[in-house]
């Protein structure tokens, strides 16, 4: 099993969620996040004063899936989240040792 963490632009969330649902991935955790990469924030004017916005709003998606679904899930996220502009985000793939469903005590892929 693998955990996929994707950092995307907030306005792409619904599109990514719907695309993942279409390929059969139902479980997803979404966290509001702030950060920056190469885009390094931007400058804004507020009441005549300039200030730098270092951290831009992002959304972090977390998905745990079977190894055989990872490539399809990553391709789906990339296709749905891509705008072609800087700041589209990143995808991280991490190994998962075990998953346990608290309600039933199931382990492994049955618990996903």
C-alpha positions in Angstrom: 0.0 0.0 0.0 1.0 3.6 -0.6 0.0 7.0 0.7 -0.3 9.7 -1.9 0.0 13.3 -0.6 -0.8 15.9 -3.2 -0.5 19.7 -2.7 -2.7 21.5 -5.2 -4.4 24.8 -5.8 -7.6 25.1 -3.8 -9.9 25.8 -6.8 -8.8 22.5 -8.4 -10.1 20.4 -5.4 -13.6 19.6 -6.7 -12.2 18.6 -10.1 -9.5 16.3 -8.5 -12.0 14.8 -6.1 -14.5 14.0 -8.9 -11.8 12.5 -11.1 -10.6 10.3 -8.2 -14.1 9.2 -7.5 -14.5 8.2 -11.2 -11.5 5.8 -11.0 -12.9 4.2 -7.8 -11.0 5.9 -5.1 -13.5 7.0 -2.4 -11.4 7.7 0.7 -9.6 11.1 0.7 -8.5 13.5 3.5 -8.3 17.2 2.7 -6.4 19.7 4.7 -6.2 23.5 4.1 -2.5 24.4 3.9 -0.3 27.4 3.1 3.1 27.3 1.4 5.3 28.3 -1.5 7.8 26.8 -3.8 9.3 28.4 -6.8 6.6 31.0 -7.0 7.8 32.5 -3.7 4.6 34.4 -3.0 3.7 37.8 -4.3 3.4 41.5 -3.3 0.0 43.0 -2.6 -1.3 46.5 -1.8 -3.5 47.0 1.3 -4.6 50.5 2.2 -1.8 52.0 0.2 0.9 49.9 1.8 2.8 47.2 0.0 3.3 43.9 1.8 4.6 40.5 0.8 2.4 37.4 0.9 4.9 34.6 1.4 2.6 31.7 2.0 -0.1 31.0 -0.7 -3.3 29.0 0.0 -3.0 25.4 -1.0 -4.9 22.2 -0.3 -3.3 18.9 0.8 -4.9 15.7 -0.3 -4.0 12.4 1.4 -5.1 9.1 -0.1 -4.0 5.5 0.9 -4.5 2.9 -1.8 -3.3 -0.4 -3.0 0.0 -0.5 -4.9 -1.7 -1.4 -8.2 -3.8 1.8 -8.1 -1.0 4.2 -7.4 0.0 5.0 -11.0 -3.6 5.6 -12.1 -4.3 7.8 -9.0 -1.2 9.9 -9.7 -2.0 10.3 -13.4 -5.6 11.3 -12.4 -4.4 13.9 -9.9 -1.9 15.3 -12.4 -4.5 15.6 -15.2 -7.2 17.2 -13.0 -4.9 19.5 -11.0 -2.7 20.8 -13.9 -3.2 24.4 -15.0 0.2 24.6 -16.8 1.2 27.6 -14.6 3.7 27.8 -11.8 2.4 26.6 -8.4 0.3 23.7 -9.7 1.7 21.7 -6.8 3.5 18.5 -5.9 2.7 14.8 -5.4 4.5 12.6 -2.8 4.3 8.9 -2.6 5.1 7.1 0.6 5.0 3.5 1.7 2.4 2.4 4.2 3.1 -0.6 6.5 -0.4 -1.2 7.6 -3.9 0.2 7.9 -6.4 -0.6 10.6 -10.1 0.1 10.5 -10.9 1.2 14.1 -14.6 0.0 13.9 -13.9 -3.6 12.8 -10.3 -4.2 13.5 -9.6 -5.1 9.8 -6.0 -4.8 8.7 -4.4 -4.1 5.3 -6.2 -3.4 2.1 -9.5 -4.6 3.6 -9.3 -1.6 5.9 -8.8 1.0 3.2 
